[in-house]
Amino acid sequence: MSTVVRVPDEMYATARHIAALKGEQPSDVIATAWSLYLEHHRDKIADEIEEAARRLRSGDMLASNSRPAGKTRSRARRARAAA
């Protein structure tokens, strides 16, 4: 099974260059990079999922240990103001 994933053009160009050097397809390079990312960040990802689950269970979805970035930050501010 495969799924279409959109990546920025610059990232795809880099994957395409690496793939050409290795004699692989760009999708193979991206899949390997994704697997390595998950392997190296597994604990952090699991902790963040558990924290989100804890917030869902407690009903405390507006509390945050980290600041959201970009447009998400302004949406979070508006949600807190409306609460």
Order of alpha helices (4+ residues) and beta strands (2+ residues): alpha-alpha-alpha
